[in-house]
């Protein structure tokens, strides 16, 4: 687990890697600036072993998270040895052998992100999984069929993915080599691939200007915001309400720059909603642009009629006592943020208690809020992150509790059956389950606990829970459903003894085979195999023995006619020898005269 540190704000943190190999050569250290991320490390190698990922204690490590303490990351491994029993055969062959595969646990997810009705996850080896709604190809498996279980995005297996981001109906992935891939809904060109056709397989984002490299993406509804490695903010897609922030309301099929407010050099974070956007700038201010019909831009002096839009950034008002917003989100027609005081603030549409300020209806409609308004979280609780996609929100407190509020269809926000929640309530979790991360879709919540396990609750009408629940059903109680994990599927595609191919017969959890004829002596058995469809290096079993004089296994009946015949001949020789010995003894006795006493 991470150790708390007294290192000052200007000092570096030490990240120690223990890759699990024998000896001190398996340990090395790097230094990381506070608030920066740990550089992605090469996948270590060890004979007859599969690397399962880097772990911070029991938790898979997420390399996108900023470092705020000293860390020790440990490599986790699984044995990949096959066993063959018995390890010998007569030279004529025909011996029945059993091949048993290794038991390899499934890798765990280091990142999870929710779209409107689909989920993306990244495992500890950089592989992408998706499940849920797939009407626009957002799962990435080449189909438009909804998936109720985590489905491997096989077309990305040649890349080591470092980050996944789910948009409302689209998906994005960042590769180790700096390339970015997109798939899913694309009717307004929001994928950034130079077309407006939906895509069911990951496609490179190739519309950025020459030399600009995307480092982060913020998907909205039919439009996308992005930051590049030089801190320049870009936008593309639908722009009917000025949500691209480039000074007009014209859709853009290629990236355009988001305007900077006077005196600001760059944006450090962005957020895209349905038709309004936010940017936090390097001077600590927060700016908004786009539609303001529900007062969601958070500027009390800006008009808020149904047709009110700002095509350029305007400053967001701050609540009393708050000097800056550390995190801000644009959602459908409302907004939510965390202040530097660790408390949560909301503004915009409040008809479904999105703000969480305790106002209820009837008899009068719940009023919208035109500036950041305090969400009524329990006294003493402070927060680092908010998670939202629809008309409700969830937040993980610094003390480790999940609170949720707002619209609660299918129990996907708050659990239970109450249709909406006016103030944040604590989510009841199973005993000894402690949340680490939360992600939030339109009708479902998915959580990673401190053991790396995944839990979900809410609607499952598109399979977005990723559980054994029937598609269309759901889990509306306060007890989450654990997404099942299991073992990687081992499949042997070929086995050779020396250079001789051998036919395998599957039996339950192993294979049976008959040894082929071979000269006397030792040889190797070569196993060609895949793991969950991914080709692996051949596995070699050494010292398989062929014998001319072959004895059966202890306690076993002879299984070879030659062996049985040999034993019969030996028995006859032994019997004949015994008979001759007795006859000779009898002869000697009859030829000697009796002796007197």
VOGU-3710 file (C-alpha; in Angstrom, 3 decimals, decimal comma):
1> xxxxxxxxxx> 0,000/0,000/0,000  1,078/3,586/-0,470  2,888/5,164/2,461  2,043/8,640/3,637  4,964/10,984/3,288  6,139/14,201/4,894  7,980/15,196/1,746  7,561/18,909/0,998  5,666/20,138/-2,057  8,823/20,696/-4,114
11> xxxxxxxxxx> 10,421/17,306/-3,372  10,067/14,234/-5,542  8,438/10,982/-4,533  10,165/7,627/-4,865  8,351/4,865/-6,714  9,865/1,428/-6,069  9,178/-1,426/-8,475  9,524/-5,011/-7,317  8,812/-7,067/-10,404  8,636/-10,349/-8,519
21> xxxxxxxxxx> 11,728/-11,923/-10,099  14,233/-13,619/-7,818  17,068/-11,604/-6,308  17,695/-7,887/-5,921  17,808/-7,449/-9,691  14,005/-7,477/-9,557  13,869/-4,152/-7,689  14,434/-0,684/-9,134  13,377/2,869/-8,293  12,394/6,047/-10,084
31> xxxxxxxxxx> 11,603/9,588/-8,899  8,336/11,347/-9,768  7,312/14,970/-9,251  4,294/15,489/-6,959  1,048/15,539/-8,918  2,627/13,848/-11,947  1,933/10,315/-13,091  4,217/7,299/-12,921  5,731/6,537/-16,343  4,340/3,338/-17,823
41> xxxxxxxxxx> 6,815/0,514/-17,237  7,853/-2,274/-19,611  6,179/-5,629/-19,049  8,781/-7,794/-17,228  9,553/-11,333/-18,328  10,030/-14,505/-16,307  10,365/-18,101/-17,549  7,168/-20,178/-17,451  5,227/-17,268/-15,972  2,640/-14,748/-17,100
51> xxxxxxxxxx> 2,836/-11,196/-15,813  -0,540/-10,088/-14,407  0,207/-6,431/-13,774  1,598/-3,919/-11,286  -0,101/-3,747/-7,903  -0,163/-1,201/-5,104  -0,822/-3,621/-2,269  -3,931/-5,566/-3,297  -5,057/-2,951/-5,823  -4,173/-2,926/-9,542
61> xxxxxxxxxx> -2,207/0,254/-10,141  -3,686/2,895/-12,441  -0,867/4,728/-14,237  -3,152/7,681/-15,035  -3,384/8,729/-11,375  -1,195/11,543/-9,985  1,408/10,620/-7,382  1,005/12,139/-3,910  3,151/9,809/-1,791  5,993/7,316/-1,940
71> xxxxxxxxxx> 4,859/4,097/-3,657  5,937/0,481/-3,839  4,519/-1,347/-6,858  4,829/-5,125/-7,029  4,539/-7,373/-10,052  1,973/-10,161/-9,878  2,551/-13,435/-11,739  0,839/-16,702/-12,683  2,546/-20,021/-13,460  2,128/-21,077/-17,131
81> xxxxxxxxxx> 3,593/-24,594/-16,906  1,705/-27,453/-18,523  2,035/-30,927/-16,980  2,158/-34,240/-18,860  1,525/-37,503/-17,018  3,166/-39,934/-17,203  6,475/-38,610/-18,525  7,560/-41,825/-20,277  6,422/-44,202/-22,993  7,478/-47,453/-24,654
91> xxxxxxxxxx> 9,322/-46,925/-27,927  6,373/-48,455/-29,802  4,142/-45,607/-28,522  0,469/-46,015/-27,735  0,812/-44,878/-24,134  -2,215/-42,884/-22,878  -1,037/-39,511/-21,576  -2,837/-36,640/-19,817  -1,996/-32,983/-20,573  -3,133/-30,573/-17,856
101> xxxxxxxxxx> -3,063/-26,803/-18,561  -2,014/-24,140/-16,047  -4,652/-22,287/-14,047  -4,235/-18,620/-14,928  -6,450/-16,059/-13,169  -8,075/-13,332/-15,227  -6,322/-9,992/-15,126  -8,042/-7,301/-13,086  -9,230/-3,920/-14,306  -7,099/-0,895/-13,472
111> xxxxxxxxxx> -9,483/1,635/-15,084  -13,260/1,727/-15,602  -15,265/4,429/-17,343  -18,990/4,717/-18,063  -20,800/5,974/-21,116  -24,527/6,529/-21,176  -25,385/2,821/-21,397  -22,042/1,142/-22,008  -18,855/0,571/-20,052  -15,163/0,516/-20,927
121> xxxxxxxxxx> -12,436/-1,059/-18,821  -8,664/-1,384/-19,119  -6,912/-4,363/-17,577  -3,451/-4,469/-16,030  -1,859/-5,606/-19,313  -3,286/-2,723/-21,347  -6,167/-4,649/-22,955  -9,563/-3,010/-23,509  -12,903/-4,580/-22,560  -16,400/-3,211/-23,190
131> xxxxxxxxxx> -19,983/-4,181/-22,427  -23,517/-2,791/-22,567  -25,290/-0,965/-25,379  -23,780/-1,334/-28,829  -26,273/0,271/-31,232  -23,579/2,550/-32,693  -20,666/0,110/-32,375  -19,420/1,618/-29,091  -18,336/-1,833/-27,812  -15,736/-2,007/-30,604
141> xxxxxxxxxx> -16,111/-5,687/-31,480  -17,137/-5,095/-35,093  -20,868/-5,597/-34,429  -23,854/-3,589/-33,191  -25,027/-6,338/-30,823  -25,402/-5,426/-27,146  -23,013/-7,272/-24,827  -23,973/-8,349/-21,306  -20,455/-9,429/-20,285  -17,052/-7,747/-20,583
151> xxxxxxxxxx> -15,972/-8,279/-24,204  -12,350/-8,039/-25,327  -11,708/-5,435/-28,033  -9,492/-7,737/-30,066  -8,495/-5,252/-32,761  -6,476/-3,330/-30,152  -4,462/-6,341/-28,948  -1,455/-5,255/-31,013  -1,330/-2,028/-28,974  -0,631/-1,530/-25,298
161> xxxxxxxxxx> -3,435/0,801/-24,226  -2,760/3,241/-21,397  -6,128/4,963/-20,964  -9,785/4,507/-21,977  -12,516/7,171/-22,043  -16,208/6,431/-22,600  -18,411/9,110/-24,130  -22,222/9,009/-24,139  -22,356/6,676/-27,182  -18,703/6,576/-28,229
171> xxxxxxxxxx> -15,369/5,292/-26,980  -11,727/6,391/-27,017  -8,425/4,679/-26,203  -4,865/6,003/-25,852  -1,967/3,748/-26,849  1,549/3,641/-25,411  2,989/4,869/-28,717  0,927/8,097/-28,517  -1,777/7,104/-30,995  -5,456/7,615/-30,134
181> xxxxxxxxxx> -8,348/5,403/-31,292  -12,082/6,109/-31,468  -15,230/4,111/-32,224  -19,003/4,322/-31,806  -21,501/7,061/-32,676  -20,173/9,600/-35,175  -23,111/11,375/-36,826  -21,586/14,815/-36,235  -17,968/13,766/-36,754  -17,358/13,615/-32,993
191> xxxxxxxxxx> -14,861/10,754/-33,293  -12,332/12,945/-35,069  -11,540/10,376/-37,753  -12,418/12,531/-40,764  -15,868/11,052/-41,462  -19,405/11,065/-40,059  -20,129/7,332/-40,169  -20,576/5,255/-37,028  -17,614/2,921/-36,446  -17,821/-0,507/-34,807
201> xxxxxxxxxx> -14,048/-1,038/-34,575  -11,340/1,277/-33,193  -10,019/3,716/-35,793  -7,089/6,160/-35,441  -8,030/9,751/-34,627  -6,256/11,355/-37,592  -7,823/14,778/-38,024  -5,563/16,726/-35,653  -3,276/19,346/-37,224  0,231/18,182/-38,056
211> xxxxxxxxxx> 2,416/18,054/-34,961  -0,450/18,220/-32,453  -0,561/15,171/-30,161  -3,676/14,551/-28,092  -2,993/13,859/-24,408  -6,553/13,894/-23,085  -10,093/13,699/-24,479  -13,396/14,896/-23,014  -16,379/13,485/-24,952  -19,709/15,319/-24,981
221> xxxxxxxxxx> -23,009/14,544/-26,645  -22,102/14,505/-30,373  -18,999/16,651/-29,870  -15,542/16,247/-28,366  -13,014/18,443/-26,554  -9,317/17,633/-26,300  -6,007/18,892/-24,915  -2,717/18,409/-26,731  0,827/18,022/-25,422  1,446/21,789/-25,739
231> xxxxxxxxxx> -1,602/22,657/-23,642  -3,691/23,790/-26,620  -7,435/23,053/-26,333  -9,305/21,705/-29,375  -12,919/20,879/-30,216  -14,875/19,214/-33,037  -18,355/17,891/-33,770  -21,769/19,462/-33,154  -21,733/23,194/-32,391  -25,377/24,309/-32,612
241> xxxxxxxxxx> -25,175/26,056/-29,214  -21,569/27,246/-29,388  -20,385/24,338/-27,241  -17,087/24,158/-29,151  -16,104/27,564/-27,787  -14,548/28,820/-31,025  -16,707/31,931/-31,457  -19,458/30,590/-33,740  -22,281/28,032/-33,781  -21,255/26,059/-36,870
251> xxxxxxxxxx> -20,615/22,307/-36,709  -16,975/21,333/-37,227  -15,826/18,053/-38,758  -12,162/18,850/-38,057  -10,576/20,218/-34,870  -10,773/23,955/-34,128  -9,103/25,822/-31,296  -11,146/26,709/-28,239  -10,774/30,409/-27,562  -8,711/31,507/-24,577
261> xxxxxxxxxx> -10,035/34,256/-22,266  -7,902/37,431/-22,068  -4,788/36,969/-19,973  -4,998/33,162/-19,975  -2,235/31,077/-21,538  -3,838/27,606/-21,520  -6,516/25,271/-20,235  -5,511/22,540/-17,791  -8,806/20,629/-17,786  -12,006/20,517/-19,877
271> xxxxxxxxxx> -15,489/19,045/-19,615  -18,133/18,500/-22,303  -21,859/18,036/-21,662  -24,867/17,905/-23,957  -24,612/21,469/-25,243  -22,340/23,359/-22,819  -18,701/23,049/-21,827  -16,225/24,067/-19,132  -12,523/24,758/-18,965  -10,291/25,274/-15,941
281> xxxxxxxxxx> -7,406/27,569/-16,856  -3,870/27,860/-15,585  -4,762/30,979/-13,575  -7,197/28,922/-11,455  -10,419/30,293/-12,955  -13,236/28,265/-14,497  -14,877/29,322/-17,772  -18,050/28,142/-19,483  -19,515/28,334/-22,992  -22,468/26,951/-24,917
291> xxxxxxxxxx> -26,199/26,836/-24,111  -27,447/28,612/-20,953  -31,194/27,966/-21,171  -31,181/26,300/-17,748  -28,562/28,643/-16,218  -25,987/25,857/-16,442  -23,098/28,185/-17,365  -23,030/29,441/-13,783  -22,759/33,163/-14,507  -25,595/35,113/-12,854
301> xxxxxxxxxx> -25,179/38,159/-15,111  -25,457/36,196/-18,374  -28,948/35,880/-19,936  -30,663/32,549/-19,334  -33,606/32,447/-21,721  -34,240/29,321/-23,794  -32,206/30,623/-26,716  -29,307/31,980/-24,680  -25,868/30,769/-25,807  -22,297/31,944/-25,425
311> xxxxxxxxxx> -19,969/30,903/-28,234  -16,919/32,122/-26,294  -15,808/31,411/-22,703  -17,331/33,402/-19,833  -16,201/33,203/-16,219  -18,112/30,991/-13,782  -19,160/32,698/-10,544  -17,662/31,265/-7,374  -19,658/30,587/-4,205  -18,774/32,555/-1,048
321> xxxxxxxxxx> -15,561/31,372/0,596  -14,371/29,379/-2,425  -11,302/30,664/-4,266  -11,309/28,126/-7,128  -12,996/24,978/-8,440  -10,707/21,948/-8,444  -12,990/19,819/-10,628  -15,993/20,725/-12,781  -18,422/18,739/-14,946  -20,898/19,705/-17,650
331> xxxxxxxxxx> -23,747/17,212/-17,886  -27,072/17,376/-19,754  -28,472/20,747/-18,688  -26,856/21,175/-15,296  -23,359/21,379/-13,839  -21,491/20,192/-10,757  -18,071/20,976/-9,254  -15,821/20,549/-6,243  -14,471/23,688/-4,593  -11,051/24,073/-3,066
341> xxxxxxxxxx> -12,833/23,522/0,271  -13,572/19,914/-0,741  -17,321/20,502/-0,872  -19,677/19,944/-3,808  -21,582/22,659/-5,673  -24,204/22,402/-8,403  -26,092/24,737/-10,717  -28,444/24,732/-13,699  -31,495/22,505/-14,044  -32,745/21,101/-10,731
351> xxxxxxxxxx> -36,058/19,510/-11,665  -34,828/16,037/-10,641  -32,840/17,204/-7,590  -29,581/17,234/-9,569  -28,196/20,015/-7,341  -28,859/18,024/-4,172  -29,601/21,160/-2,128  -32,678/19,705/-0,399  -35,400/21,462/-2,387  -38,360/19,272/-3,227
361> xxxxxxxxxx> -41,629/19,378/-5,176  -44,633/19,700/-5,131  -46,292/22,079/-4,414  -43,951/24,330/-6,406  -41,468/23,272/-9,101  -37,906/22,823/-7,941  -36,060/26,014/-8,947  -33,006/26,018/-11,175  -29,791/27,552/-9,827  -27,889/30,193/-11,794
371> xxxxxxxxxx> -24,667/30,067/-9,747  -22,827/27,298/-7,882  -25,027/26,228/-4,949  -23,874/24,056/-2,054  -24,915/20,396/-2,245  -26,037/19,197/1,184  -23,458/16,520/1,838  -23,113/15,231/5,412  -21,184/17,531/7,798  -17,463/16,872/7,853
381> xxxxxxxxxx> -17,336/14,973/4,587  -15,085/16,349/1,823  -14,490/15,087/-1,691  -11,908/14,778/-4,459  -14,030/13,462/-7,330  -17,587/13,464/-8,671  -19,029/10,913/-11,090  -22,026/11,680/-13,285  -23,509/11,103/-16,730  -27,251/11,726/-16,473
391> xxxxxxxxxx> -29,561/13,525/-14,034  -27,940/12,264/-10,863  -24,469/12,094/-9,402  -22,275/10,051/-7,086  -19,204/11,150/-5,146  -16,560/9,266/-3,193  -15,636/11,058/0,028  -12,118/11,258/1,383  -13,265/9,055/4,269  -14,190/6,310/1,775
401> xxxxxxxxxx> -17,987/6,593/1,611  -20,121/6,798/-1,553  -22,873/9,417/-1,587  -25,399/9,832/-4,377  -28,354/12,061/-5,219  -30,684/13,190/-7,989  -32,726/11,139/-10,434  -32,698/7,485/-9,434  -34,180/5,310/-12,207  -33,878/1,570/-11,488
411> xxxxxxxxxx> -31,876/2,335/-8,350  -28,884/3,102/-10,547  -27,859/6,193/-8,592  -28,820/5,749/-4,981  -30,040/2,170/-4,799  -33,518/1,318/-3,570  -36,697/2,291/-5,374  -37,087/5,987/-4,568  -37,352/7,797/-7,952  -35,159/10,717/-6,906
421> xxxxxxxxxx> -33,133/11,868/-3,950  -33,109/15,535/-2,852  -29,889/15,317/-0,834  -26,918/12,941/-0,953  -27,398/9,634/0,845  -24,749/7,075/1,664  -24,685/3,929/-0,433  -24,903/0,742/1,619  -22,239/-1,750/0,555  -21,690/-5,381/1,552
431> xxxxxxxxxx> -19,662/-6,019/4,694  -15,900/-5,581/4,265  -16,310/-3,967/0,839  -14,580/-0,591/0,642  -14,836/1,634/-2,463  -11,793/2,824/-4,337  -13,274/4,277/-7,561  -16,765/4,958/-8,841  -17,996/5,547/-12,380  -21,489/6,546/-13,297
441> xxxxxxxxxx> -23,690/6,029/-16,363  -27,189/7,220/-17,158  -28,920/4,474/-15,164  -26,105/2,453/-13,600  -23,219/2,794/-11,173  -20,048/0,692/-11,308  -17,517/0,608/-8,497  -14,038/-0,801/-7,945  -13,274/-1,756/-4,350  -9,925/-1,671/-2,564
451> xxxxxxxxxx> -9,294/-5,320/-3,512  -9,662/-4,495/-7,209  -13,049/-6,226/-7,521  -15,798/-4,685/-9,650  -19,382/-4,149/-8,476  -22,417/-2,666/-10,229  -26,047/-1,764/-9,631  -28,926/-0,105/-11,440  -30,495/-0,808/-14,814  -29,312/-3,688/-16,976
461> xxxxxxxxxx> -31,551/-3,163/-19,970  -28,573/-3,136/-22,364  -26,333/-5,435/-20,298  -24,424/-2,482/-18,862  -24,075/-4,072/-15,401  -21,822/-6,773/-16,829  -23,254/-9,377/-14,468  -25,218/-12,611/-14,656  -28,484/-10,659/-14,367  -30,702/-11,109/-17,443
471> xxxxxxxxxx> -30,421/-8,294/-19,956  -33,326/-5,953/-19,343  -33,414/-6,696/-15,613  -31,388/-4,904/-13,021  -30,268/-4,589/-9,437  -32,240/-1,872/-7,673  -31,370/-2,726/-4,089  -28,590/-1,088/-2,161  -26,468/-4,247/-2,480  -24,277/-4,116/-5,592
481> xxxxxxxxxx> -23,769/-7,094/-7,839  -20,211/-8,254/-8,339  -19,107/-8,441/-11,944  -17,873/-12,016/-12,286  -14,220/-12,563/-12,995  -12,650/-15,921/-13,620  -9,791/-17,609/-15,334  -8,191/-16,959/-18,670  -9,194/-19,583/-21,237  -6,288/-21,831/-22,213
491> xxxxxxxxxx> -6,525/-23,527/-25,615  -3,878/-25,855/-27,074  -3,745/-25,631/-30,872  -0,913/-28,149/-31,423  1,271/-30,566/-29,498  4,358/-32,264/-30,874  6,557/-34,908/-29,277  9,943/-34,210/-30,774  8,701/-33,165/-34,242  5,734/-35,552/-34,383
501> xxxxxxxxxx> 2,248/-33,906/-34,218  -0,097/-35,650/-31,796  -3,900/-35,585/-31,780  -5,448/-34,154/-28,586  -8,815/-35,219/-27,175  -10,417/-32,694/-24,795  -11,731/-34,200/-21,555  -13,225/-31,807/-18,968  -10,383/-29,511/-17,903  -7,520/-31,401/-19,628
511> xxxxxxxxxx> -6,579/-33,265/-22,798  -5,717/-36,894/-23,501  -3,311/-38,173/-26,150  -1,449/-41,289/-27,183  2,322/-41,214/-27,497  3,596/-41,907/-31,034  6,399/-44,406/-31,735  9,876/-42,931/-31,197  13,486/-44,002/-30,753  14,724/-44,722/-27,259
521> xxxxxxxxxx> 15,928/-41,731/-25,208  14,819/-38,303/-23,991  12,999/-35,728/-26,094  10,945/-32,543/-25,710  7,195/-31,947/-25,897  6,244/-28,634/-27,578  2,838/-27,062/-26,864  1,452/-24,314/-29,098  -1,316/-22,488/-27,252  -3,467/-19,382/-26,853
531> xxxxxxxxxx> -4,714/-17,554/-23,785  -8,216/-16,108/-24,191  -7,591/-16,078/-27,933  -4,165/-14,416/-27,736  -1,212/-16,388/-29,124  1,447/-17,267/-26,520  5,064/-18,386/-26,764  5,370/-22,158/-27,146  5,554/-24,072/-23,876  8,285/-26,737/-23,724
541> xxxxxxxxxx> 8,162/-29,835/-21,504  11,639/-31,366/-21,348  12,866/-34,878/-20,495  10,034/-36,984/-21,873  11,507/-40,525/-21,891  11,108/-43,335/-24,429  12,161/-46,786/-23,136  12,776/-50,121/-24,869  12,123/-52,075/-21,689  9,089/-50,314/-20,259
551> xxxxxxxxxx> 7,563/-51,118/-16,889  3,965/-50,019/-16,214  3,131/-47,413/-13,619  2,953/-48,689/-10,054  -0,363/-50,352/-9,328  -1,397/-50,305/-12,984  -2,190/-53,261/-15,200  -0,015/-53,755/-18,306  -1,420/-51,761/-21,214  0,884/-52,982/-23,999
561> xxxxxxxxxx> 0,714/-56,473/-25,540  4,506/-56,444/-25,982  5,008/-55,574/-22,367  2,574/-58,278/-21,278  4,295/-60,808/-23,541  7,703/-59,878/-22,190  6,526/-60,394/-18,639  5,065/-63,810/-19,609  8,358/-64,912/-21,192  10,250/-63,792/-18,105
571> xxxxxxxxxx> 7,859/-65,738/-15,924  8,315/-68,892/-18,043  12,100/-68,575/-17,875  11,935/-68,181/-14,144  9,672/-71,212/-13,779  11,942/-73,338/-16,030  15,020/-72,325/-14,085  13,340/-73,234/-10,840  12,281/-76,650/-12,219  15,796/-77,439/-13,497
581> xxxxxxxxxx> 17,228/-76,492/-10,155  14,866/-78,846/-8,346  15,633/-81,712/-10,731  19,379/-81,268/-10,300  18,949/-81,270/-6,565  16,937/-84,487/-6,714  19,631/-86,191/-8,845  22,347/-85,335/-6,398  20,310/-86,728/-3,555  19,621/-90,114/-5,290
591> xxxxxxx> 23,293/-90,801/-6,250  24,736/-90,642/-2,730  24,782/-93,806/-0,447  23,069/-93,625/2,899  25,319/-92,641/5,793  25,296/-94,295/9,153  24,775/-92,480/12,373
//
